[in-house]
Amino acid sequence: MTTSLTAKMLLALVLVTTVMVGCGRKTDLDVPGAAVIPRAKAGETAAPESAKPPVEDRRFILDGLL
């Protein structure tokens, strides 16, 4: 391989990696499935009071590809 071909391939790899890292949604971390959840006492609701409402989905230009 020539130096210019190697440089082009490296640049393409960096660009693809940058695009893939940019995909996703910024939110809080998900709670692991095996997390210990305290039991609710009689008469109390099971949902924690600090629970946040779900994040509203916003359309993104690349959503159609997914």
PDB file with SEQRES, HELIX, SHEET and CRYST1 records, atoms N, CA, C and O in Angstrom:
SEQRES   1 A   66  MET THR THR SER LEU THR ALA LYS MET LEU LEU ALA LEU          
SEQRES   2 A   66  VAL LEU VAL THR THR VAL MET VAL GLY CYS GLY ARG LYS          
SEQRES   3 A   66  THR ASP LEU ASP VAL PRO GLY ALA ALA VAL ILE PRO ARG          
SEQRES   4 A   66  ALA LYS ALA GLY GLU THR ALA ALA PRO GLU SER ALA LYS          
SEQRES   5 A   66  PRO PRO VAL GLU ASP ARG ARG PHE ILE LEU ASP GLY LEU          
SEQRES   6 A   66  LEU                                                          
HELIX    1 AA1 THR A    3  GLY A   22  1                                  20    
HELIX    2 AA2 ASP A   63  LEU A   65  5                                   3    
CRYST1    1.000    1.000    1.000  90.00  90.00  90.00 P 1           1          
ATOM      1  N   MET A   1       0.831  -1.177   0.000  1.00  0.00           N  
ATOM      2  CA  MET A   1       0.000   0.000   0.000  1.00  0.00           C  
ATOM      3  C   MET A   1       0.876   1.240   0.000  1.00  0.00           C  
ATOM      4  O   MET A   1       1.952   1.268   0.597  1.00  0.00           O  
ATOM      5  N   THR A   2       0.399   2.237  -0.667  1.00  0.00           N  
ATOM      6  CA  THR A   2       1.145   3.481  -0.684  1.00  0.00           C  
ATOM      7  C   THR A   2       0.749   4.327   0.516  1.00  0.00           C  
ATOM      8  O   THR A   2      -0.256   4.067   1.178  1.00  0.00           O  
ATOM      9  N   THR A   3       1.538   5.318   0.775  1.00  0.00           N  
ATOM     10  CA  THR A   3       1.282   6.195   1.921  1.00  0.00           C  
ATOM     11  C   THR A   3      -0.029   6.956   1.752  1.00  0.00           C  
ATOM     12  O   THR A   3      -0.772   7.128   2.718  1.00  0.00           O  
ATOM     13  N   SER A   4      -0.317   7.411   0.542  1.00  0.00           N  
ATOM     14  CA  SER A   4      -1.555   8.173   0.328  1.00  0.00           C  
ATOM     15  C   SER A   4      -2.786   7.281   0.492  1.00  0.00           C  
ATOM     16  O   SER A   4      -3.803   7.733   1.017  1.00  0.00           O  
ATOM     17  N   LEU A   5      -2.712   6.038   0.058  1.00  0.00           N  
ATOM     18  CA  LEU A   5      -3.834   5.118   0.228  1.00  0.00           C  
ATOM     19  C   LEU A   5      -4.041   4.808   1.709  1.00  0.00           C  
ATOM     20  O   LEU A   5      -5.178   4.736   2.175  1.00  0.00           O  
ATOM     21  N   THR A   6      -2.967   4.627   2.435  1.00  0.00           N  
ATOM     22  CA  THR A   6      -3.066   4.376   3.876  1.00  0.00           C  
ATOM     23  C   THR A   6      -3.660   5.582   4.583  1.00  0.00           C  
ATOM     24  O   THR A   6      -4.493   5.427   5.476  1.00  0.00           O  
ATOM     25  N   ALA A   7      -3.244   6.776   4.197  1.00  0.00           N  
ATOM     26  CA  ALA A   7      -3.772   7.993   4.809  1.00  0.00           C  
ATOM     27  C   ALA A   7      -5.261   8.149   4.506  1.00  0.00           C  
ATOM     28  O   ALA A   7      -6.026   8.544   5.386  1.00  0.00           O  
ATOM     29  N   LYS A   8      -5.683   7.847   3.281  1.00  0.00           N  
ATOM     30  CA  LYS A   8      -7.094   7.944   2.914  1.00  0.00           C  
ATOM     31  C   LYS A   8      -7.928   6.931   3.701  1.00  0.00           C  
ATOM     32  O   LYS A   8      -9.021   7.256   4.166  1.00  0.00           O  
ATOM     33  N   MET A   9      -7.421   5.713   3.852  1.00  0.00           N  
ATOM     34  CA  MET A   9      -8.148   4.697   4.597  1.00  0.00           C  
ATOM     35  C   MET A   9      -8.252   5.079   6.076  1.00  0.00           C  
ATOM     36  O   MET A   9      -9.294   4.869   6.697  1.00  0.00           O  
ATOM     37  N   LEU A  10      -7.196   5.628   6.633  1.00  0.00           N  
ATOM     38  CA  LEU A  10      -7.202   6.063   8.024  1.00  0.00           C  
ATOM     39  C   LEU A  10      -8.191   7.216   8.218  1.00  0.00           C  
ATOM     40  O   LEU A  10      -8.929   7.243   9.203  1.00  0.00           O  
ATOM     41  N   LEU A  11      -8.204   8.152   7.291  1.00  0.00           N  
ATOM     42  CA  LEU A  11      -9.146   9.265   7.358  1.00  0.00           C  
ATOM     43  C   LEU A  11     -10.595   8.767   7.268  1.00  0.00           C  
ATOM     44  O   LEU A  11     -11.462   9.239   8.003  1.00  0.00           O  
ATOM     45  N   ALA A  12     -10.850   7.823   6.373  1.00  0.00           N  
ATOM     46  CA  ALA A  12     -12.198   7.254   6.242  1.00  0.00           C  
ATOM     47  C   ALA A  12     -12.603   6.544   7.529  1.00  0.00           C  
ATOM     48  O   ALA A  12     -13.748   6.667   7.965  1.00  0.00           O  
ATOM     49  N   LEU A  13     -11.694   5.812   8.136  1.00  0.00           N  
ATOM     50  CA  LEU A  13     -11.977   5.108   9.391  1.00  0.00           C  
ATOM     51  C   LEU A  13     -12.286   6.092  10.512  1.00  0.00           C  
ATOM     52  O   LEU A  13     -13.197   5.861  11.308  1.00  0.00           O  
ATOM     53  N   VAL A  14     -11.532   7.190  10.581  1.00  0.00           N  
ATOM     54  CA  VAL A  14     -11.774   8.214  11.595  1.00  0.00           C  
ATOM     55  C   VAL A  14     -13.137   8.870  11.379  1.00  0.00           C  
ATOM     56  O   VAL A  14     -13.864   9.105  12.344  1.00  0.00           O  
ATOM     57  N   LEU A  15     -13.490   9.167  10.142  1.00  0.00           N  
ATOM     58  CA  LEU A  15     -14.783   9.787   9.853  1.00  0.00           C  
ATOM     59  C   LEU A  15     -15.945   8.857  10.199  1.00  0.00           C  
ATOM     60  O   LEU A  15     -16.931   9.293  10.792  1.00  0.00           O  
ATOM     61  N   VAL A  16     -15.835   7.585   9.833  1.00  0.00           N  
ATOM     62  CA  VAL A  16     -16.895   6.621  10.151  1.00  0.00           C  
ATOM     63  C   VAL A  16     -17.039   6.471  11.653  1.00  0.00           C  
ATOM     64  O   VAL A  16     -18.155   6.426  12.172  1.00  0.00           O  
ATOM     65  N   THR A  17     -15.918   6.395  12.353  1.00  0.00           N  
ATOM     66  CA  THR A  17     -15.950   6.261  13.814  1.00  0.00           C  
ATOM     67  C   THR A  17     -16.592   7.489  14.448  1.00  0.00           C  
ATOM     68  O   THR A  17     -17.379   7.364  15.386  1.00  0.00           O  
ATOM     69  N   THR A  18     -16.269   8.652  13.951  1.00  0.00           N  
ATOM     70  CA  THR A  18     -16.846   9.894  14.493  1.00  0.00           C  
ATOM     71  C   THR A  18     -18.355   9.928  14.287  1.00  0.00           C  
ATOM     72  O   THR A  18     -19.092  10.334  15.186  1.00  0.00           O  
ATOM     73  N   VAL A  19     -18.815   9.512  13.132  1.00  0.00           N  
ATOM     74  CA  VAL A  19     -20.251   9.500  12.859  1.00  0.00           C  
ATOM     75  C   VAL A  19     -20.948   8.485  13.758  1.00  0.00           C  
ATOM     76  O   VAL A  19     -22.024   8.771  14.284  1.00  0.00           O  
ATOM     77  N   MET A  20     -20.365   7.321  13.942  1.00  0.00           N  
ATOM     78  CA  MET A  20     -20.992   6.290  14.765  1.00  0.00           C  
ATOM     79  C   MET A  20     -21.044   6.697  16.235  1.00  0.00           C  
ATOM     80  O   MET A  20     -22.007   6.371  16.931  1.00  0.00           O  
ATOM     81  N   VAL A  21     -20.040   7.393  16.709  1.00  0.00           N  
ATOM     82  CA  VAL A  21     -20.036   7.845  18.100  1.00  0.00           C  
ATOM     83  C   VAL A  21     -21.105   8.911  18.310  1.00  0.00           C  
ATOM     84  O   VAL A  21     -21.678   9.008  19.395  1.00  0.00           O  
ATOM     85  N   GLY A  22     -21.374   9.698  17.297  1.00  0.00           N  
ATOM     86  CA  GLY A  22     -22.368  10.755  17.406  1.00  0.00           C  
ATOM     87  C   GLY A  22     -23.801  10.250  17.431  1.00  0.00           C  
ATOM     88  O   GLY A  22     -24.708  10.995  17.800  1.00  0.00           O  
ATOM     89  N   CYS A  23     -24.022   8.999  17.045  1.00  0.00           N  
ATOM     90  CA  CYS A  23     -25.374   8.439  17.059  1.00  0.00           C  
ATOM     91  C   CYS A  23     -25.745   8.067  18.488  1.00  0.00           C  
ATOM     92  O   CYS A  23     -24.904   7.577  19.241  1.00  0.00           O  
ATOM     93  N   GLY A  24     -26.963   8.291  18.852  1.00  0.00           N  
ATOM     94  CA  GLY A  24     -27.415   7.922  20.185  1.00  0.00           C  
ATOM     95  C   GLY A  24     -28.239   9.032  20.798  1.00  0.00           C  
ATOM     96  O   GLY A  24     -28.530  10.042  20.159  1.00  0.00           O  
ATOM     97  N   ARG A  25     -28.602   8.827  22.033  1.00  0.00           N  
ATOM     98  CA  ARG A  25     -29.471   9.765  22.730  1.00  0.00           C  
ATOM     99  C   ARG A  25     -28.812  10.144  24.046  1.00  0.00           C  
ATOM    100  O   ARG A  25     -28.323   9.275  24.767  1.00  0.00           O  
ATOM    101  N   LYS A  26     -28.795  11.422  24.364  1.00  0.00           N  
ATOM    102  CA  LYS A  26     -28.228  11.870  25.634  1.00  0.00           C  
ATOM    103  C   LYS A  26     -29.303  11.798  26.705  1.00  0.00           C  
ATOM    104  O   LYS A  26     -30.242  12.594  26.698  1.00  0.00           O  
ATOM    105  N   THR A  27     -29.175  10.862  27.611  1.00  0.00           N  
ATOM    106  CA  THR A  27     -30.086  10.761  28.745  1.00  0.00           C  
ATOM    107  C   THR A  27     -29.293  10.251  29.935  1.00  0.00           C  
ATOM    108  O   THR A  27     -28.083  10.042  29.852  1.00  0.00           O  
ATOM    109  N   ASP A  28     -29.990  10.057  31.034  1.00  0.00           N  
ATOM    110  CA  ASP A  28     -29.351   9.471  32.195  1.00  0.00           C  
ATOM    111  C   ASP A  28     -29.022   8.011  31.912  1.00  0.00           C  
ATOM    112  O   ASP A  28     -29.583   7.403  31.001  1.00  0.00           O  
ATOM    113  N   LEU A  29     -28.117   7.460  32.693  1.00  0.00           N  
ATOM    114  CA  LEU A  29     -27.762   6.060  32.536  1.00  0.00           C  
ATOM    115  C   LEU A  29     -28.938   5.177  32.916  1.00  0.00           C  
ATOM    116  O   LEU A  29     -29.715   5.520  33.807  1.00  0.00           O  
ATOM    117  N   ASP A  30     -29.073   4.041  32.242  1.00  0.00           N  
ATOM    118  CA  ASP A  30     -30.135   3.099  32.554  1.00  0.00           C  
ATOM    119  C   ASP A  30     -29.800   2.348  33.824  1.00  0.00           C  
ATOM    120  O   ASP A  30     -28.637   2.067  34.113  1.00  0.00           O  
ATOM    121  N   VAL A  31     -30.836   2.028  34.578  1.00  0.00           N  
ATOM    122  CA  VAL A  31     -30.652   1.242  35.796  1.00  0.00           C  
ATOM    123  C   VAL A  31     -30.407  -0.207  35.385  1.00  0.00           C  
ATOM    124  O   VAL A  31     -31.122  -0.721  34.525  1.00  0.00           O  
ATOM    125  N   PRO A  32     -29.418  -0.879  35.973  1.00  0.00           N  
ATOM    126  CA  PRO A  32     -29.189  -2.280  35.626  1.00  0.00           C  
ATOM    127  C   PRO A  32     -30.404  -3.130  35.985  1.00  0.00           C  
ATOM    128  O   PRO A  32     -31.153  -2.796  36.903  1.00  0.00           O  
ATOM    129  N   GLY A  33     -30.594  -4.219  35.265  1.00  0.00           N  
ATOM    130  CA  GLY A  33     -31.745  -5.079  35.474  1.00  0.00           C  
ATOM    131  C   GLY A  33     -31.753  -5.756  36.833  1.00  0.00           C  
ATOM    132  O   GLY A  33     -32.825  -6.085  37.341  1.00  0.00           O  
ATOM    133  N   ALA A  34     -30.608  -5.971  37.432  1.00  0.00           N  
ATOM    134  CA  ALA A  34     -30.536  -6.670  38.713  1.00  0.00           C  
ATOM    135  C   ALA A  34     -30.445  -5.699  39.890  1.00  0.00           C  
ATOM    136  O   ALA A  34     -29.979  -6.072  40.966  1.00  0.00           O  
ATOM    137  N   ALA A  35     -30.882  -4.472  39.695  1.00  0.00           N  
ATOM    138  CA  ALA A  35     -30.801  -3.487  40.765  1.00  0.00           C  
ATOM    139  C   ALA A  35     -31.768  -3.857  41.896  1.00  0.00           C  
ATOM    140  O   ALA A  35     -32.848  -4.398  41.658  1.00  0.00           O  
ATOM    141  N   VAL A  36     -31.364  -3.560  43.095  1.00  0.00           N  
ATOM    142  CA  VAL A  36     -32.212  -3.819  44.252  1.00  0.00           C  
ATOM    143  C   VAL A  36     -33.191  -2.659  44.393  1.00  0.00           C  
ATOM    144  O   VAL A  36     -32.793  -1.502  44.532  1.00  0.00           O  
ATOM    145  N   ILE A  37     -34.476  -2.992  44.354  1.00  0.00           N  
ATOM    146  CA  ILE A  37     -35.516  -1.975  44.484  1.00  0.00           C  
ATOM    147  C   ILE A  37     -36.200  -2.198  45.826  1.00  0.00           C  
ATOM    148  O   ILE A  37     -36.698  -3.293  46.090  1.00  0.00           O  
ATOM    149  N   PRO A  38     -36.233  -1.170  46.683  1.00  0.00           N  
ATOM    150  CA  PRO A  38     -36.869  -1.362  47.989  1.00  0.00           C  
ATOM    151  C   PRO A  38     -38.357  -1.636  47.844  1.00  0.00           C  
ATOM    152  O   PRO A  38     -39.029  -1.061  46.988  1.00  0.00           O  
ATOM    153  N   ARG A  39     -38.855  -2.514  48.686  1.00  0.00           N  
ATOM    154  CA  ARG A  39     -40.281  -2.846  48.651  1.00  0.00           C  
ATOM    155  C   ARG A  39     -41.097  -1.716  49.257  1.00  0.00           C  
ATOM    156  O   ARG A  39     -40.669  -1.051  50.200  1.00  0.00           O  
ATOM    157  N   ALA A  40     -42.268  -1.516  48.702  1.00  0.00           N  
ATOM    158  CA  ALA A  40     -43.164  -0.479  49.217  1.00  0.00           C  
ATOM    159  C   ALA A  40     -43.920  -1.022  50.425  1.00  0.00           C  
ATOM    160  O   ALA A  40     -44.311  -2.189  50.463  1.00  0.00           O  
ATOM    161  N   LYS A  41     -44.115  -0.158  51.396  1.00  0.00           N  
ATOM    162  CA  LYS A  41     -44.906  -0.542  52.564  1.00  0.00           C  
ATOM    163  C   LYS A  41     -46.378  -0.557  52.182  1.00  0.00           C  
ATOM    164  O   LYS A  41     -46.762  -0.029  51.138  1.00  0.00           O  
ATOM    165  N   ALA A  42     -47.172  -1.144  53.001  1.00  0.00           N  
ATOM    166  CA  ALA A  42     -48.602  -1.231  52.726  1.00  0.00           C  
ATOM    167  C   ALA A  42     -49.188   0.168  52.572  1.00  0.00           C  
ATOM    168  O   ALA A  42     -48.949   1.038  53.410  1.00  0.00           O  
ATOM    169  N   GLY A  43     -49.942   0.383  51.522  1.00  0.00           N  
ATOM    170  CA  GLY A  43     -50.581   1.667  51.290  1.00  0.00           C  
ATOM    171  C   GLY A  43     -49.738   2.648  50.506  1.00  0.00           C  
ATOM    172  O   GLY A  43     -50.234   3.715  50.146  1.00  0.00           O  
ATOM    173  N   GLU A  44     -48.486   2.334  50.226  1.00  0.00           N  
ATOM    174  CA  GLU A  44     -47.620   3.231  49.463  1.00  0.00           C  
ATOM    175  C   GLU A  44     -47.562   2.777  48.014  1.00  0.00           C  
ATOM    176  O   GLU A  44     -47.821   1.616  47.698  1.00  0.00           O  
ATOM    177  N   THR A  45     -47.225   3.695  47.161  1.00  0.00           N  
ATOM    178  CA  THR A  45     -47.050   3.336  45.759  1.00  0.00           C  
ATOM    179  C   THR A  45     -45.680   2.706  45.579  1.00  0.00           C  
ATOM    180  O   THR A  45     -44.755   2.990  46.340  1.00  0.00           O  
ATOM    181  N   ALA A  46     -45.550   1.850  44.570  1.00  0.00           N  
ATOM    182  CA  ALA A  46     -44.294   1.152  44.330  1.00  0.00           C  
ATOM    183  C   ALA A  46     -43.294   2.019  43.567  1.00  0.00           C  
ATOM    184  O   ALA A  46     -42.095   1.739  43.586  1.00  0.00           O  
ATOM    185  N   ALA A  47     -43.772   3.066  42.898  1.00  0.00           N  
ATOM    186  CA  ALA A  47     -42.876   3.910  42.106  1.00  0.00           C  
ATOM    187  C   ALA A  47     -42.113   4.867  43.023  1.00  0.00           C  
ATOM    188  O   ALA A  47     -42.701   5.463  43.925  1.00  0.00           O  
ATOM    189  N   PRO A  48     -40.827   5.012  42.796  1.00  0.00           N  
ATOM    190  CA  PRO A  48     -40.070   5.975  43.596  1.00  0.00           C  
ATOM    191  C   PRO A  48     -40.490   7.398  43.284  1.00  0.00           C  
ATOM    192  O   PRO A  48     -40.874   7.698  42.153  1.00  0.00           O  
ATOM    193  N   GLU A  49     -40.422   8.276  44.272  1.00  0.00           N  
ATOM    194  CA  GLU A  49     -40.854   9.651  44.085  1.00  0.00           C  
ATOM    195  C   GLU A  49     -39.916  10.441  43.186  1.00  0.00           C  
ATOM    196  O   GLU A  49     -40.320  11.444  42.597  1.00  0.00           O  
ATOM    197  N   SER A  50     -38.680  10.005  43.076  1.00  0.00           N  
ATOM    198  CA  SER A  50     -37.707  10.752  42.280  1.00  0.00           C  
ATOM    199  C   SER A  50     -37.686  10.302  40.820  1.00  0.00           C  
ATOM    200  O   SER A  50     -36.803  10.708  40.065  1.00  0.00           O  
ATOM    201  N   ALA A  51     -38.642   9.474  40.415  1.00  0.00           N  
ATOM    202  CA  ALA A  51     -38.671   8.998  39.026  1.00  0.00           C  
ATOM    203  C   ALA A  51     -38.954  10.165  38.088  1.00  0.00           C  
ATOM    204  O   ALA A  51     -39.867  10.957  38.321  1.00  0.00           O  
ATOM    205  N   LYS A  52     -38.158  10.260  37.021  1.00  0.00           N  
ATOM    206  CA  LYS A  52     -38.331  11.326  36.043  1.00  0.00           C  
ATOM    207  C   LYS A  52     -39.277  10.850  34.947  1.00  0.00           C  
ATOM    208  O   LYS A  52     -39.324   9.658  34.643  1.00  0.00           O  
ATOM    209  N   PRO A  53     -40.035  11.777  34.351  1.00  0.00           N  
ATOM    210  CA  PRO A  53     -40.899  11.365  33.242  1.00  0.00           C  
ATOM    211  C   PRO A  53     -40.040  10.942  32.053  1.00  0.00           C  
ATOM    212  O   PRO A  53     -38.905  11.400  31.924  1.00  0.00           O  
ATOM    213  N   PRO A  54     -40.557  10.080  31.188  1.00  0.00           N  
ATOM    214  CA  PRO A  54     -39.764   9.634  30.035  1.00  0.00           C  
ATOM    215  C   PRO A  54     -39.402  10.805  29.123  1.00  0.00           C  
ATOM    216  O   PRO A  54     -40.133  11.792  29.035  1.00  0.00           O  
ATOM    217  N   VAL A  55     -38.277  10.676  28.458  1.00  0.00           N  
ATOM    218  CA  VAL A  55     -37.793  11.717  27.557  1.00  0.00           C  
ATOM    219  C   VAL A  55     -38.569  11.654  26.250  1.00  0.00           C  
ATOM    220  O   VAL A  55     -38.752  10.579  25.677  1.00  0.00           O  
ATOM    221  N   GLU A  56     -39.022  12.811  25.783  1.00  0.00           N  
ATOM    222  CA  GLU A  56     -39.768  12.862  24.533  1.00  0.00           C  
ATOM    223  C   GLU A  56     -38.829  12.645  23.356  1.00  0.00           C  
ATOM    224  O   GLU A  56     -37.763  13.257  23.288  1.00  0.00           O  
ATOM    225  N   ASP A  57     -39.222  11.770  22.422  1.00  0.00           N  
ATOM    226  CA  ASP A  57     -38.404  11.509  21.242  1.00  0.00           C  
ATOM    227  C   ASP A  57     -38.454  12.704  20.308  1.00  0.00           C  
ATOM    228  O   ASP A  57     -39.508  13.294  20.074  1.00  0.00           O  
ATOM    229  N   ARG A  58     -37.284  13.043  19.781  1.00  0.00           N  
ATOM    230  CA  ARG A  58     -37.196  14.097  18.775  1.00  0.00           C  
ATOM    231  C   ARG A  58     -36.696  13.462  17.494  1.00  0.00           C  
ATOM    232  O   ARG A  58     -35.812  12.606  17.531  1.00  0.00           O  
ATOM    233  N   ARG A  59     -37.239  13.862  16.377  1.00  0.00           N  
ATOM    234  CA  ARG A  59     -36.832  13.309  15.088  1.00  0.00           C  
ATOM    235  C   ARG A  59     -35.426  13.792  14.740  1.00  0.00           C  
ATOM    236  O   ARG A  59     -35.044  14.921  15.045  1.00  0.00           O  
ATOM    237  N   PHE A  60     -34.662  12.900  14.090  1.00  0.00           N  
ATOM    238  CA  PHE A  60     -33.317  13.200  13.645  1.00  0.00           C  
ATOM    239  C   PHE A  60     -33.226  12.836  12.177  1.00  0.00           C  
ATOM    240  O   PHE A  60     -33.948  11.948  11.723  1.00  0.00           O  
ATOM    241  N   ILE A  61     -32.378  13.484  11.433  1.00  0.00           N  
ATOM    242  CA  ILE A  61     -32.311  13.317   9.992  1.00  0.00           C  
ATOM    243  C   ILE A  61     -31.985  11.867   9.581  1.00  0.00           C  
ATOM    244  O   ILE A  61     -32.407  11.426   8.512  1.00  0.00           O  
ATOM    245  N   LEU A  62     -31.252  11.136  10.406  1.00  0.00           N  
ATOM    246  CA  LEU A  62     -30.861   9.761  10.060  1.00  0.00           C  
ATOM    247  C   LEU A  62     -31.804   8.707  10.637  1.00  0.00           C  
ATOM    248  O   LEU A  62     -31.529   7.516  10.496  1.00  0.00           O  
ATOM    249  N   ASP A  63     -32.904   9.098  11.280  1.00  0.00           N  
ATOM    250  CA  ASP A  63     -33.833   8.131  11.851  1.00  0.00           C  
ATOM    251  C   ASP A  63     -34.408   7.175  10.813  1.00  0.00           C  
ATOM    252  O   ASP A  63     -34.679   6.017  11.133  1.00  0.00           O  
ATOM    253  N   GLY A  64     -34.594   7.620   9.617  1.00  0.00           N  
ATOM    254  CA  GLY A  64     -35.141   6.773   8.566  1.00  0.00           C  
ATOM    255  C   GLY A  64     -34.232   5.608   8.215  1.00  0.00           C  
ATOM    256  O   GLY A  64     -34.711   4.572   7.754  1.00  0.00           O  
ATOM    257  N   LEU A  65     -32.924   5.758   8.425  1.00  0.00           N  
ATOM    258  CA  LEU A  65     -31.989   4.680   8.121  1.00  0.00           C  
ATOM    259  C   LEU A  65     -32.011   3.578   9.175  1.00  0.00           C  
ATOM    260  O   LEU A  65     -31.654   2.432   8.901  1.00  0.00           O  
ATOM    261  N   LEU A  66     -32.432   3.936  10.371  1.00  0.00           N  
ATOM    262  CA  LEU A  66     -32.462   2.952  11.458  1.00  0.00           C  
ATOM    263  C   LEU A  66     -33.758   2.204  11.378  1.00  0.00           C  
ATOM    264  O   LEU A  66     -34.010   1.319  12.195  1.00  0.00           O  
TER     265      LEU A  66                                                      
END                                                                             
